[in-house]
C-alpha cells in the first residue's frame, strides 16, 4: 500500500467568511488556522498547501477573557538601541484591529516557507464589508 499524496492542482480551494463578532480570540484563531492549513480535509498532507482561504469580518468585535484588555502586550523590536515597542491589546484594537487576528493565526501556522505562504490565505477586515464577492465565499459559523 502507498500513501495518497494529492497533486498540487488536483483539488479545489474554497473561500470561507467568518464573522468574528463576540468570538473569543484564541478559539477563533485555532479554527481559522485549521482551515487555512487544510486539517479539516481528508486529503491533508503536512508538507503541502491543501488548505482554503478565510475572510474574517468584524475584527474589531473579537472578545478576550479576563484582564487581557490591559495586560496582554504586543511587542516588537525596531532594530535600533532602545527600540523595543509595546502596545496593549486595547491600544492595538484602536489602531489596527486586523493585526490582532493576523498575529494570533500566524502564531499557529508552521514557522517555515509553507507557513508564510499559508499566512497569505487569511484576509481580515474591520467592518462587515470585504472585496472578495467574486470568489463566492461560503459563510461558516465557528
C-alpha positions in Angstrom: 0.0 0.0 0.0 1.2 3.5 -0.8 0.1 6.7 0.9 -2.1 9.0 -1.0 -0.4 12.3 -1.8 -2.6 14.8 -3.6 -1.3 16.5 -6.7 -0.9 20.3 -6.4 -3.7 21.2 -8.9 -6.0 18.2 -8.3 -8.2 19.8 -5.6 -10.3 23.0 -5.4 -9.5 25.7 -2.9 -12.6 27.2 -1.3 -13.3 30.5 0.3 -15.0 31.0 3.7 -16.3 34.0 5.5 -16.1 34.1 9.3 -17.8 36.7 11.5 -15.5 37.5 14.5 -18.1 39.5 16.5 -18.4 38.1 20.0 -15.9 35.3 19.4 -13.0 34.6 21.8 -9.7 35.4 20.1 -7.8 32.1 20.7 -10.7 29.8 19.9 -11.4 31.7 16.7 -7.8 31.7 15.7 -7.4 27.9 16.2 -10.3 27.1 13.9 -9.2 29.6 11.3 -5.6 28.1 11.4 -7.1 24.6 11.0 -9.0 25.7 7.9 -6.0 27.5 6.3 -3.7 24.6 7.0 -6.3 22.1 5.5 -6.6 19.9 8.6 -10.3 19.8 8.2 -10.0 17.8 4.9 -9.3 14.1 4.3 -6.5 15.0 1.8 -4.5 16.8 4.5 -0.7 16.5 3.8 1.7 18.2 6.2 4.1 19.4 3.6 1.6 20.7 1.0 -0.8 23.6 0.9 -4.1 21.8 0.9 -6.0 24.5 2.9 -8.6 27.0 2.0 -8.9 30.8 2.1 -10.5 32.6 5.1 -12.0 36.0 5.2 -12.6 37.4 8.7 -15.1 40.3 9.1 -15.8 42.5 12.2 -12.3 42.1 13.5 -12.8 44.9 15.9 -15.5 43.0 17.8 -13.4 40.0 18.8 -13.5 39.3 22.5 -10.9 38.5 25.2 -11.5 36.9 28.6 -10.2 38.1 32.0 -7.9 41.2 32.3 -6.2 40.7 29.0 -7.6 44.0 27.7 -4.8 45.9 29.5 -2.3 43.1 30.4 -1.8 41.4 27.0 1.1 43.1 25.2 2.2 43.0 21.6 6.0 43.7 21.5 8.4 44.2 18.6 11.9 45.5 18.2 12.8 48.1 15.6 16.5 47.2 15.4 17.7 50.5 17.0 19.1 50.9 20.5 16.2 51.3 22.9 13.8 50.4 20.1 11.5 48.0 22.0 7.9 49.0 21.2 4.9 47.9 23.1 1.2 48.1 22.6 -1.6 46.7 24.8 -4.5 44.8 23.3 -6.7 47.9 23.9 -4.3 50.2 22.1 -3.8 47.8 19.1 -7.5 47.3 18.8 -8.0 51.1 18.5 -5.3 51.4 15.8 -5.3 48.2 13.8 -7.8 45.5 14.9 -7.0 43.4 11.9 -3.4 42.7 13.2 -4.7 41.1 16.3 -6.3 38.2 14.4 -3.5 38.0 11.9 -0.9 37.8 14.7 -2.9 35.0 16.5 -3.4 32.9 13.4 0.2 33.4 12.2 1.4 32.1 15.5 -0.5 28.8 14.9 0.9 28.2 11.5 4.3 26.5 10.7 7.4 28.6 11.1 8.8 28.0 7.6 8.2 28.8 3.9 4.9 26.9 3.9 3.7 28.9 6.9 4.5 32.2 5.3 2.6 31.1 2.1 -0.4 29.9 4.2 -0.5 33.2 6.1 -1.3 35.0 2.8 -4.6 32.9 2.7 -6.0 35.0 5.6 -7.9 38.2 4.9 -9.0 40.3 7.9 -11.3 43.3 7.6 -12.6 45.8 10.2 -16.2 46.1 9.2 -18.9 43.9 7.6 -17.7 44.6 4.0 -15.0 42.8 2.1 -13.8 43.0 -1.6 -14.0 39.2 -2.2 -17.5 38.8 -3.5 -16.2 37.5 -6.9 -14.8 34.4 -5.1 -18.3 33.5 -3.9 -17.2 32.8 -0.3 -19.3 30.5 1.9 -20.3 31.7 5.4 -19.3 29.4 8.2 -20.1 29.6 11.9 -17.2 29.0 14.3 
